[in-house]
């Protein structure tokens, strides 16, 4: 159950990087 956590963290970072 670590792949899900990594995917979620990356998605959040991408949103912060590209808020639009």
N, C-alpha and C positions, 0 to 999 in steps of 0.2 A: 504493500500500500504506500509506495513512495513515488511511483510514476505519477499517480494522480496529484500528489502534493506538488510535485515539480511542475507539472503542466499548469496547475492553478497559479503557481508563483510566477511562472513565465508569462502567463496571460495577463496577470495583474501588472507586471513590469512593462509589458508591451503597451498596455493601456496608458500607463503613466508616461511612457516615452512618447506615445502618439495618442494624446487625449482625443484628438479629432477622429 
